[in-house]
Amino acid sequence: MNPLVPLFILLSLPLAAIGLVLYTDTGIEPALFYASVKTFVILAVIAGAMSFGAMKLSERTKH
C-alpha cells in the first residue's frame, strides 16, 4: 500500500472539518472555499504521483 494513504486520511479529517465550518459560515465567499478545495485536490494528486514515482523508482533500484 502507498505510504501516503494513511497520512492523506489523517490530514483530510481535520481539513474536512475546517472546510465544513468555512462552507457553513455566511461571511466566507463561496469562490474562496471552492478555490481552497481545488487547491487541496491538486496538491493531493501531485503528492500521490510523486509518492507513486518514488515507490516505482525504489523497486527498480532494488534489483
All heavy atoms as TSV, in Angstrom:
chain	resi	resn	atom	element	x	y	z
A	1	MET	N	N	0.848	-1.177	0.000
A	1	MET	CA	C	0.000	0.000	0.000
A	1	MET	C	C	0.892	1.237	0.000
A	1	MET	O	O	1.953	1.264	0.599
A	1	MET	CB	C	-0.911	-0.001	1.226
A	1	MET	CG	C	-1.776	1.232	1.313
A	1	MET	SD	S	-3.101	1.216	2.499
A	1	MET	CE	C	-2.256	1.220	4.050
A	2	ASN	N	N	0.400	2.248	-0.658
A	2	ASN	CA	C	1.118	3.510	-0.734
A	2	ASN	C	C	1.203	4.132	0.662
A	2	ASN	O	O	0.199	4.234	1.355
A	2	ASN	CB	C	0.357	4.435	-1.689
A	2	ASN	CG	C	1.160	5.648	-2.050
A	2	ASN	OD1	O	1.971	6.117	-1.269
A	2	ASN	ND2	N	0.920	6.175	-3.227
A	3	PRO	N	N	2.382	4.533	1.104
A	3	PRO	CA	C	2.512	5.087	2.462
A	3	PRO	C	C	1.807	6.431	2.653
A	3	PRO	O	O	1.603	6.868	3.780
A	3	PRO	CB	C	4.018	5.231	2.654
A	3	PRO	CG	C	4.596	5.221	1.296
A	3	PRO	CD	C	3.672	4.436	0.428
A	4	LEU	N	N	1.416	7.085	1.582
A	4	LEU	CA	C	0.730	8.360	1.734
A	4	LEU	C	C	-0.766	8.201	2.024
A	4	LEU	O	O	-1.403	9.164	2.441
A	4	LEU	CB	C	0.894	9.205	0.477
A	4	LEU	CG	C	2.188	9.973	0.355
A	4	LEU	CD1	C	2.161	10.837	-0.890
A	4	LEU	CD2	C	2.454	10.827	1.564
A	5	VAL	N	N	-1.313	7.007	1.826
A	5	VAL	CA	C	-2.756	6.815	2.040
A	5	VAL	C	C	-3.146	7.068	3.493
A	5	VAL	O	O	-4.065	7.856	3.754
A	5	VAL	CB	C	-3.198	5.424	1.545
A	5	VAL	CG1	C	-4.631	5.135	1.942
A	5	VAL	CG2	C	-3.033	5.327	0.042
A	6	PRO	N	N	-2.503	6.444	4.497
A	6	PRO	CA	C	-2.896	6.752	5.878
A	6	PRO	C	C	-2.649	8.212	6.251
A	6	PRO	O	O	-3.442	8.820	6.972
A	6	PRO	CB	C	-2.030	5.828	6.733
A	6	PRO	CG	C	-1.540	4.778	5.819
A	6	PRO	CD	C	-1.505	5.381	4.458
A	7	LEU	N	N	-1.574	8.783	5.738
A	7	LEU	CA	C	-1.279	10.184	6.016
A	7	LEU	C	C	-2.328	11.092	5.380
A	7	LEU	O	O	-2.767	12.062	5.988
A	7	LEU	CB	C	0.118	10.535	5.497
A	7	LEU	CG	C	0.622	11.939	5.794
A	7	LEU	CD1	C	0.719	12.156	7.301
A	7	LEU	CD2	C	1.950	12.156	5.137
A	8	PHE	N	N	-2.751	10.762	4.174
A	8	PHE	CA	C	-3.794	11.527	3.497
A	8	PHE	C	C	-5.108	11.467	4.274
A	8	PHE	O	O	-5.780	12.488	4.441
A	8	PHE	CB	C	-3.989	11.003	2.075
A	8	PHE	CG	C	-5.074	11.708	1.320
A	8	PHE	CD1	C	-4.871	12.996	0.858
A	8	PHE	CD2	C	-6.285	11.091	1.078
A	8	PHE	CE1	C	-5.871	13.665	0.164
A	8	PHE	CE2	C	-7.287	11.750	0.390
A	8	PHE	CZ	C	-7.081	13.032	-0.076
A	9	ILE	N	N	-5.451	10.297	4.775
A	9	ILE	CA	C	-6.674	10.146	5.562
A	9	ILE	C	C	-6.565	10.950	6.855
A	9	ILE	O	O	-7.504	11.652	7.245
A	9	ILE	CB	C	-6.951	8.660	5.845
A	9	ILE	CG1	C	-7.299	7.936	4.543
A	9	ILE	CG2	C	-8.069	8.493	6.863
A	9	ILE	CD1	C	-7.357	6.434	4.671
A	10	LEU	N	N	-5.421	10.865	7.496
A	10	LEU	CA	C	-5.220	11.587	8.751
A	10	LEU	C	C	-5.301	13.103	8.553
A	10	LEU	O	O	-5.864	13.817	9.381
A	10	LEU	CB	C	-3.860	11.205	9.348
A	10	LEU	CG	C	-3.522	11.789	10.708
A	10	LEU	CD1	C	-4.448	11.187	11.774
A	10	LEU	CD2	C	-2.081	11.508	11.063
A	11	LEU	N	N	-4.766	13.603	7.455
A	11	LEU	CA	C	-4.803	15.038	7.191
A	11	LEU	C	C	-6.158	15.506	6.663
A	11	LEU	O	O	-6.542	16.655	6.875
A	11	LEU	CB	C	-3.713	15.421	6.191
A	11	LEU	CG	C	-2.285	15.390	6.720
A	11	LEU	CD1	C	-1.313	15.688	5.598
A	11	LEU	CD2	C	-2.110	16.382	7.842
A	12	SER	N	N	-6.874	14.634	5.975
A	12	SER	CA	C	-8.126	15.078	5.376
A	12	SER	C	C	-9.253	15.217	6.394
A	12	SER	O	O	-10.190	15.985	6.160
A	12	SER	CB	C	-8.546	14.126	4.257
A	12	SER	OG	O	-8.817	12.846	4.774
A	13	LEU	N	N	-9.184	14.531	7.523
A	13	LEU	CA	C	-10.251	14.650	8.522
A	13	LEU	C	C	-10.341	16.053	9.119
A	13	LEU	O	O	-11.415	16.664	9.095
A	13	LEU	CB	C	-10.078	13.585	9.605
A	13	LEU	CG	C	-10.331	12.149	9.161
A	13	LEU	CD1	C	-10.008	11.185	10.286
A	13	LEU	CD2	C	-11.749	11.975	8.687
A	14	PRO	N	N	-9.257	16.618	9.656
A	14	PRO	CA	C	-9.390	17.995	10.165
A	14	PRO	C	C	-9.626	19.014	9.056
A	14	PRO	O	O	-10.325	20.007	9.263
A	14	PRO	CB	C	-8.078	18.257	10.897
A	14	PRO	CG	C	-7.148	17.210	10.459
A	14	PRO	CD	C	-7.948	16.063	9.970
A	15	LEU	N	N	-9.069	18.777	7.865
A	15	LEU	CA	C	-9.309	19.702	6.765
A	15	LEU	C	C	-10.770	19.674	6.334
A	15	LEU	O	O	-11.332	20.708	5.968
A	15	LEU	CB	C	-8.394	19.380	5.586
A	15	LEU	CG	C	-6.923	19.716	5.798
A	15	LEU	CD1	C	-6.097	19.235	4.616
A	15	LEU	CD2	C	-6.735	21.193	6.003
A	16	ALA	N	N	-11.387	18.507	6.381
A	16	ALA	CA	C	-12.809	18.417	6.062
A	16	ALA	C	C	-13.642	19.150	7.103
A	16	ALA	O	O	-14.625	19.818	6.757
A	16	ALA	CB	C	-13.227	16.949	5.972
A	17	ALA	N	N	-13.260	19.048	8.358
A	17	ALA	CA	C	-13.986	19.765	9.409
A	17	ALA	C	C	-13.843	21.271	9.231
A	17	ALA	O	O	-14.824	22.018	9.354
A	17	ALA	CB	C	-13.467	19.338	10.782
A	18	ILE	N	N	-12.649	21.736	8.915
A	18	ILE	CA	C	-12.434	23.165	8.673
A	18	ILE	C	C	-13.218	23.606	7.439
A	18	ILE	O	O	-13.839	24.675	7.425
A	18	ILE	CB	C	-10.930	23.461	8.525
A	18	ILE	CG1	C	-10.224	23.243	9.851
A	18	ILE	CG2	C	-10.696	24.876	8.010
A	18	ILE	CD1	C	-8.718	23.250	9.756
A	19	GLY	N	N	-13.203	22.779	6.405
A	19	GLY	CA	C	-13.964	23.100	5.202
A	19	GLY	C	C	-15.456	23.178	5.459
A	19	GLY	O	O	-16.140	24.047	4.908
A	20	LEU	N	N	-15.960	22.304	6.315
A	20	LEU	CA	C	-17.382	22.341	6.659
A	20	LEU	C	C	-17.734	23.634	7.393
A	20	LEU	O	O	-18.758	24.256	7.109
A	20	LEU	CB	C	-17.745	21.124	7.516
A	20	LEU	CG	C	-19.204	20.981	7.896
A	20	LEU	CD1	C	-20.055	20.748	6.658
A	20	LEU	CD2	C	-19.375	19.839	8.871
A	21	VAL	N	N	-16.863	24.047	8.297
A	21	VAL	CA	C	-17.098	25.311	9.010
A	21	VAL	C	C	-17.040	26.488	8.033
A	21	VAL	O	O	-17.879	27.398	8.090
A	21	VAL	CB	C	-16.076	25.485	10.154
A	21	VAL	CG1	C	-16.130	26.889	10.725
A	21	VAL	CG2	C	-16.320	24.451	11.238
A	22	LEU	N	N	-16.069	26.471	7.130
A	22	LEU	CA	C	-15.973	27.551	6.153
A	22	LEU	C	C	-17.179	27.567	5.219
A	22	LEU	O	O	-17.669	28.637	4.838
A	22	LEU	CB	C	-14.689	27.419	5.328
A	22	LEU	CG	C	-13.390	27.772	6.020
A	22	LEU	CD1	C	-12.221	27.473	5.096
A	22	LEU	CD2	C	-13.375	29.219	6.439
A	23	TYR	N	N	-17.650	26.392	4.848
A	23	TYR	CA	C	-18.776	26.306	3.916
A	23	TYR	C	C	-20.063	26.810	4.558
A	23	TYR	O	O	-20.883	27.450	3.897
A	23	TYR	CB	C	-18.943	24.864	3.438
A	23	TYR	CG	C	-20.017	24.702	2.399
A	23	TYR	CD1	C	-19.814	25.164	1.105
A	23	TYR	CD2	C	-21.226	24.092	2.707
A	23	TYR	CE1	C	-20.788	25.017	0.141
A	23	TYR	CE2	C	-22.208	23.952	1.752
A	23	TYR	CZ	C	-21.986	24.412	0.468
A	23	TYR	OH	O	-22.964	24.273	-0.476
A	24	THR	N	N	-20.246	26.531	5.840
A	24	THR	CA	C	-21.482	26.940	6.507
A	24	THR	C	C	-21.422	28.374	7.025
A	24	THR	O	O	-22.457	28.932	7.369
A	24	THR	CB	C	-21.803	25.992	7.676
A	24	THR	OG1	O	-20.699	25.972	8.580
A	24	THR	CG2	C	-22.067	24.585	7.173
A	25	ASP	N	N	-20.240	28.967	7.067
A	25	ASP	CA	C	-20.116	30.350	7.529
A	25	ASP	C	C	-20.621	31.293	6.435
A	25	ASP	O	O	-20.210	31.190	5.281
A	25	ASP	CB	C	-18.660	30.657	7.858
A	25	ASP	CG	C	-18.476	31.996	8.530
A	25	ASP	OD1	O	-19.480	32.641	8.855
A	25	ASP	OD2	O	-17.315	32.385	8.746
A	26	THR	N	N	-21.498	32.183	6.801
A	26	THR	CA	C	-22.081	33.082	5.805
A	26	THR	C	C	-21.136	34.208	5.409
A	26	THR	O	O	-21.339	34.838	4.383
A	26	THR	CB	C	-23.393	33.700	6.336
A	26	THR	OG1	O	-23.119	34.365	7.578
A	26	THR	CG2	C	-24.430	32.622	6.560
A	27	GLY	N	N	-20.099	34.474	6.188
A	27	GLY	CA	C	-19.174	35.553	5.874
A	27	GLY	C	C	-18.080	35.170	4.899
A	27	GLY	O	O	-17.305	36.016	4.463
A	28	ILE	N	N	-17.997	33.898	4.545
A	28	ILE	CA	C	-16.940	33.430	3.644
A	28	ILE	C	C	-17.461	33.435	2.212
A	28	ILE	O	O	-18.551	32.952	1.930
A	28	ILE	CB	C	-16.482	32.008	4.037
A	28	ILE	CG1	C	-15.950	31.972	5.450
A	28	ILE	CG2	C	-15.454	31.470	3.060
A	28	ILE	CD1	C	-14.697	32.777	5.674
A	29	GLU	N	N	-16.674	33.980	1.331
A	29	GLU	CA	C	-17.030	33.982	-0.089
A	29	GLU	C	C	-17.004	32.551	-0.622
A	29	GLU	O	O	-16.016	31.828	-0.427
A	29	GLU	CB	C	-16.008	34.836	-0.842
A	29	GLU	CG	C	-16.212	34.941	-2.316
A	29	GLU	CD	C	-17.317	35.891	-2.683
A	29	GLU	OE1	O	-17.594	36.809	-1.896
A	29	GLU	OE2	O	-17.894	35.703	-3.755
A	30	PRO	N	N	-18.059	32.080	-1.291
A	30	PRO	CA	C	-18.080	30.698	-1.804
A	30	PRO	C	C	-16.952	30.409	-2.794
A	30	PRO	O	O	-16.427	29.303	-2.832
A	30	PRO	CB	C	-19.443	30.589	-2.484
A	30	PRO	CG	C	-20.286	31.618	-1.837
A	30	PRO	CD	C	-19.357	32.735	-1.472
A	31	ALA	N	N	-16.553	31.388	-3.571
A	31	ALA	CA	C	-15.464	31.172	-4.528
A	31	ALA	C	C	-14.156	30.866	-3.803
A	31	ALA	O	O	-13.349	30.054	-4.279
A	31	ALA	CB	C	-15.300	32.394	-5.416
A	32	LEU	N	N	-13.939	31.482	-2.648
A	32	LEU	CA	C	-12.738	31.209	-1.864
A	32	LEU	C	C	-12.741	29.777	-1.352
A	32	LEU	O	O	-11.716	29.093	-1.368
A	32	LEU	CB	C	-12.641	32.195	-0.703
A	32	LEU	CG	C	-11.453	32.042	0.237
A	32	LEU	CD1	C	-10.160	32.302	-0.522
A	32	LEU	CD2	C	-11.583	32.979	1.405
A	33	PHE	N	N	-13.897	29.306	-0.907
A	33	PHE	CA	C	-14.000	27.928	-0.431
A	33	PHE	C	C	-13.712	26.943	-1.558
A	33	PHE	O	O	-12.943	26.000	-1.392
A	33	PHE	CB	C	-15.400	27.675	0.152
A	33	PHE	CG	C	-15.649	26.234	0.480
A	33	PHE	CD1	C	-15.056	25.654	1.582
A	33	PHE	CD2	C	-16.450	25.461	-0.329
A	33	PHE	CE1	C	-15.274	24.321	1.880
A	33	PHE	CE2	C	-16.672	24.136	-0.037
A	33	PHE	CZ	C	-16.092	23.560	1.064
A	34	TYR	N	N	-14.322	27.153	-2.724
A	34	TYR	CA	C	-14.113	26.234	-3.839
A	34	TYR	C	C	-12.672	26.288	-4.346
A	34	TYR	O	O	-12.122	25.270	-4.759
A	34	TYR	CB	C	-15.098	26.523	-4.966
A	34	TYR	CG	C	-16.519	26.187	-4.571
A	34	TYR	CD1	C	-17.514	27.152	-4.593
A	34	TYR	CD2	C	-16.852	24.911	-4.142
A	34	TYR	CE1	C	-18.807	26.856	-4.208
A	34	TYR	CE2	C	-18.145	24.600	-3.768
A	34	TYR	CZ	C	-19.120	25.569	-3.799
A	34	TYR	OH	O	-20.387	25.272	-3.419
A	35	ALA	N	N	-12.057	27.446	-4.296
A	35	ALA	CA	C	-10.652	27.555	-4.694
A	35	ALA	C	C	-9.755	26.787	-3.731
A	35	ALA	O	O	-8.797	26.132	-4.161
A	35	ALA	CB	C	-10.234	29.021	-4.753
A	36	SER	N	N	-10.063	26.825	-2.439
A	36	SER	CA	C	-9.251	26.074	-1.482
A	36	SER	C	C	-9.435	24.574	-1.659
A	36	SER	O	O	-8.483	23.805	-1.536
A	36	SER	CB	C	-9.579	26.500	-0.049
A	36	SER	OG	O	-10.907	26.153	0.272
A	37	VAL	N	N	-10.641	24.139	-1.995
A	37	VAL	CA	C	-10.878	22.712	-2.242
A	37	VAL	C	C	-10.132	22.262	-3.495
A	37	VAL	O	O	-9.475	21.211	-3.493
A	37	VAL	CB	C	-12.394	22.423	-2.372
A	37	VAL	CG1	C	-12.646	21.023	-2.878
A	37	VAL	CG2	C	-13.084	22.642	-1.033
A	38	LYS	N	N	-10.187	23.058	-4.558
A	38	LYS	CA	C	-9.475	22.704	-5.787
A	38	LYS	C	C	-7.968	22.645	-5.548
A	38	LYS	O	O	-7.284	21.744	-6.050
A	38	LYS	CB	C	-9.788	23.705	-6.899
A	38	LYS	CG	C	-11.162	23.531	-7.491
A	38	LYS	CD	C	-11.331	24.352	-8.757
A	38	LYS	CE	C	-11.531	25.802	-8.381
A	38	LYS	NZ	N	-11.871	26.660	-9.530
A	39	THR	N	N	-7.442	23.595	-4.778
A	39	THR	CA	C	-6.012	23.599	-4.474
A	39	THR	C	C	-5.616	22.353	-3.701
A	39	THR	O	O	-4.594	21.723	-4.001
A	39	THR	CB	C	-5.649	24.862	-3.671
A	39	THR	OG1	O	-6.014	26.003	-4.424
A	39	THR	CG2	C	-4.173	24.895	-3.352
A	40	PHE	N	N	-6.427	21.961	-2.708
A	40	PHE	CA	C	-6.132	20.767	-1.931
A	40	PHE	C	C	-6.149	19.520	-2.812
A	40	PHE	O	O	-5.274	18.661	-2.701
A	40	PHE	CB	C	-7.138	20.613	-0.784
A	40	PHE	CG	C	-6.944	19.367	0.007
A	40	PHE	CD1	C	-5.875	19.240	0.879
A	40	PHE	CD2	C	-7.814	18.305	-0.124
A	40	PHE	CE1	C	-5.678	18.081	1.607
A	40	PHE	CE2	C	-7.631	17.143	0.592
A	40	PHE	CZ	C	-6.567	17.036	1.462
A	41	VAL	N	N	-7.113	19.423	-3.713
A	41	VAL	CA	C	-7.197	18.257	-4.595
A	41	VAL	C	C	-5.987	18.200	-5.526
A	41	VAL	O	O	-5.378	17.131	-5.710
A	41	VAL	CB	C	-8.520	18.275	-5.392
A	41	VAL	CG1	C	-8.514	17.249	-6.502
A	41	VAL	CG2	C	-9.700	18.041	-4.459
A	42	ILE	N	N	-5.614	19.329	-6.088
A	42	ILE	CA	C	-4.460	19.360	-6.992
A	42	ILE	C	C	-3.183	18.963	-6.252
A	42	ILE	O	O	-2.386	18.158	-6.749
A	42	ILE	CB	C	-4.318	20.753	-7.640
A	42	ILE	CG1	C	-5.456	20.977	-8.631
A	42	ILE	CG2	C	-2.971	20.914	-8.320
A	42	ILE	CD1	C	-5.567	22.403	-9.125
A	43	LEU	N	N	-2.982	19.502	-5.057
A	43	LEU	CA	C	-1.785	19.157	-4.283
A	43	LEU	C	C	-1.789	17.692	-3.858
A	43	LEU	O	O	-0.734	17.047	-3.829
A	43	LEU	CB	C	-1.661	20.066	-3.068
A	43	LEU	CG	C	-1.310	21.519	-3.365
A	43	LEU	CD1	C	-1.316	22.337	-2.080
A	43	LEU	CD2	C	0.020	21.618	-4.066
A	44	ALA	N	N	-2.958	17.132	-3.562
A	44	ALA	CA	C	-3.052	15.720	-3.193
A	44	ALA	C	C	-2.703	14.833	-4.384
A	44	ALA	O	O	-2.015	13.811	-4.230
A	44	ALA	CB	C	-4.446	15.404	-2.667
A	45	VAL	N	N	-3.158	15.208	-5.562
A	45	VAL	CA	C	-2.836	14.426	-6.763
A	45	VAL	C	C	-1.337	14.489	-7.054
A	45	VAL	O	O	-0.702	13.468	-7.369
A	45	VAL	CB	C	-3.659	14.927	-7.968
A	45	VAL	CG1	C	-3.151	14.359	-9.275
A	45	VAL	CG2	C	-5.130	14.583	-7.773
A	46	ILE	N	N	-0.743	15.653	-6.930
A	46	ILE	CA	C	0.703	15.795	-7.160
A	46	ILE	C	C	1.487	14.977	-6.136
A	46	ILE	O	O	2.451	14.278	-6.486
A	46	ILE	CB	C	1.112	17.275	-7.124
A	46	ILE	CG1	C	0.551	18.005	-8.336
A	46	ILE	CG2	C	2.629	17.427	-7.072
A	46	ILE	CD1	C	0.732	19.506	-8.295
A	47	ALA	N	N	1.081	15.029	-4.871
A	47	ALA	CA	C	1.774	14.256	-3.838
A	47	ALA	C	C	1.632	12.759	-4.083
A	47	ALA	O	O	2.594	12.003	-3.903
A	47	ALA	CB	C	1.217	14.620	-2.462
A	48	GLY	N	N	0.462	12.327	-4.493
A	48	GLY	CA	C	0.269	10.906	-4.803
A	48	GLY	C	C	1.119	10.457	-5.970
A	48	GLY	O	O	1.700	9.370	-5.952
A	49	ALA	N	N	1.198	11.279	-6.994
A	49	ALA	CA	C	2.018	10.939	-8.156
A	49	ALA	C	C	3.497	10.883	-7.787
A	49	ALA	O	O	4.226	9.985	-8.234
A	49	ALA	CB	C	1.786	11.952	-9.271
A	50	MET	N	N	3.951	11.811	-6.964
A	50	MET	CA	C	5.352	11.791	-6.538
A	50	MET	C	C	5.644	10.568	-5.676
A	50	MET	O	O	6.702	9.941	-5.812
A	50	MET	CB	C	5.681	13.068	-5.779
A	50	MET	CG	C	5.741	14.295	-6.650
A	50	MET	SD	S	5.995	15.805	-5.720
A	50	MET	CE	C	7.624	15.551	-5.063
A	51	SER	N	N	4.723	10.206	-4.806
A	51	SER	CA	C	4.908	9.030	-3.973
A	51	SER	C	C	4.926	7.758	-4.818
A	51	SER	O	O	5.744	6.864	-4.587
A	51	SER	CB	C	3.801	8.957	-2.928
A	51	SER	OG	O	3.897	7.762	-2.200
A	52	PHE	N	N	4.034	7.691	-5.788
A	52	PHE	CA	C	3.999	6.528	-6.674
A	52	PHE	C	C	5.295	6.427	-7.469
A	52	PHE	O	O	5.872	5.343	-7.610
A	52	PHE	CB	C	2.800	6.623	-7.618
A	52	PHE	CG	C	2.670	5.472	-8.547
A	52	PHE	CD1	C	2.181	4.258	-8.098
A	52	PHE	CD2	C	3.041	5.590	-9.877
A	52	PHE	CE1	C	2.064	3.185	-8.964
A	52	PHE	CE2	C	2.930	4.530	-10.746
A	52	PHE	CZ	C	2.437	3.312	-10.292
A	53	GLY	N	N	5.772	7.544	-7.978
A	53	GLY	CA	C	7.028	7.548	-8.717
A	53	GLY	C	C	8.207	7.138	-7.854
A	53	GLY	O	O	9.080	6.377	-8.277
A	54	ALA	N	N	8.237	7.609	-6.615
A	54	ALA	CA	C	9.322	7.227	-5.710
A	54	ALA	C	C	9.259	5.741	-5.368
A	54	ALA	O	O	10.295	5.076	-5.255
A	54	ALA	CB	C	9.249	8.058	-4.435
A	55	MET	N	N	8.048	5.214	-5.221
A	55	MET	CA	C	7.889	3.792	-4.927
A	55	MET	C	C	8.396	2.948	-6.098
A	55	MET	O	O	9.118	1.964	-5.909
A	55	MET	CB	C	6.421	3.475	-4.642
A	55	MET	CG	C	6.150	2.037	-4.297
A	55	MET	SD	S	4.415	1.701	-3.949
A	55	MET	CE	C	3.675	2.071	-5.528
A	56	LYS	N	N	8.036	3.322	-7.324
A	56	LYS	CA	C	8.487	2.575	-8.503
A	56	LYS	C	C	10.000	2.697	-8.683
A	56	LYS	O	O	10.657	1.730	-9.066
A	56	LYS	CB	C	7.767	3.084	-9.754
A	56	LYS	CG	C	6.321	2.716	-9.790
A	56	LYS	CD	C	6.160	1.211	-9.824
A	56	LYS	CE	C	4.718	0.821	-9.879
A	56	LYS	NZ	N	4.523	-0.612	-9.838
A	57	LEU	N	N	10.542	3.863	-8.394
A	57	LEU	CA	C	11.986	4.052	-8.513
A	57	LEU	C	C	12.726	3.209	-7.486
A	57	LEU	O	O	13.751	2.607	-7.793
A	57	LEU	CB	C	12.340	5.529	-8.351
A	57	LEU	CG	C	13.798	5.910	-8.542
A	57	LEU	CD1	C	14.237	5.593	-9.961
A	57	LEU	CD2	C	13.997	7.374	-8.235
A	58	SER	N	N	12.210	3.122	-6.278
A	58	SER	CA	C	12.879	2.318	-5.264
A	58	SER	C	C	12.779	0.823	-5.584
A	58	SER	O	O	13.698	0.066	-5.288
A	58	SER	CB	C	12.288	2.595	-3.881
A	58	SER	OG	O	10.988	2.076	-3.776
A	59	GLU	N	N	11.674	0.401	-6.191
A	59	GLU	CA	C	11.560	-1.008	-6.604
A	59	GLU	C	C	12.561	-1.315	-7.702
A	59	GLU	O	O	13.141	-2.403	-7.740
A	59	GLU	CB	C	10.143	-1.298	-7.100
A	59	GLU	CG	C	9.106	-1.388	-6.010
A	59	GLU	CD	C	7.717	-1.623	-6.575
A	59	GLU	OE1	O	7.557	-1.723	-7.814
A	59	GLU	OE2	O	6.787	-1.690	-5.764
A	60	ARG	N	N	12.766	-0.370	-8.598
A	60	ARG	CA	C	13.680	-0.603	-9.723
A	60	ARG	C	C	15.121	-0.661	-9.246
A	60	ARG	O	O	15.939	-1.399	-9.780
A	60	ARG	CB	C	13.503	0.504	-10.751
A	60	ARG	CG	C	14.164	0.173	-12.068
A	60	ARG	CD	C	13.780	1.143	-13.135
A	60	ARG	NE	N	14.341	2.463	-12.816
A	60	ARG	CZ	C	14.189	3.522	-13.585
A	60	ARG	NH1	N	13.487	3.429	-14.679
A	60	ARG	NH2	N	14.711	4.676	-13.241
A	61	THR	N	N	15.475	0.107	-8.223
A	61	THR	CA	C	16.857	0.110	-7.748
A	61	THR	C	C	17.160	-1.074	-6.847
A	61	THR	O	O	18.323	-1.347	-6.575
A	61	THR	CB	C	17.170	1.415	-7.011
A	61	THR	OG1	O	16.255	1.575	-5.925
A	61	THR	CG2	C	17.073	2.604	-7.925
A	62	LYS	N	N	16.140	-1.798	-6.375
A	62	LYS	CA	C	16.384	-2.980	-5.546
A	62	LYS	C	C	16.952	-4.122	-6.362
A	62	LYS	O	O	17.693	-4.944	-5.843
A	62	LYS	CB	C	15.067	-3.436	-4.893
A	62	LYS	CG	C	14.623	-2.592	-3.745
A	62	LYS	CD	C	13.346	-3.165	-3.156
A	62	LYS	CE	C	12.804	-2.261	-2.079
A	62	LYS	NZ	N	11.519	-2.776	-1.546
A	63	HIS	N	N	16.619	-4.195	-7.623
A	63	HIS	CA	C	17.030	-5.347	-8.448
A	63	HIS	C	C	18.404	-5.216	-8.973
A	63	HIS	O	O	19.071	-4.428	-9.236
A	63	HIS	CB	C	16.055	-5.538	-9.616
A	63	HIS	CG	C	14.666	-5.806	-9.160
A	63	HIS	ND1	N	14.316	-6.942	-8.488
A	63	HIS	CD2	C	13.541	-5.072	-9.250
A	63	HIS	CE1	C	13.031	-6.905	-8.222
A	63	HIS	NE2	N	12.533	-5.757	-8.687
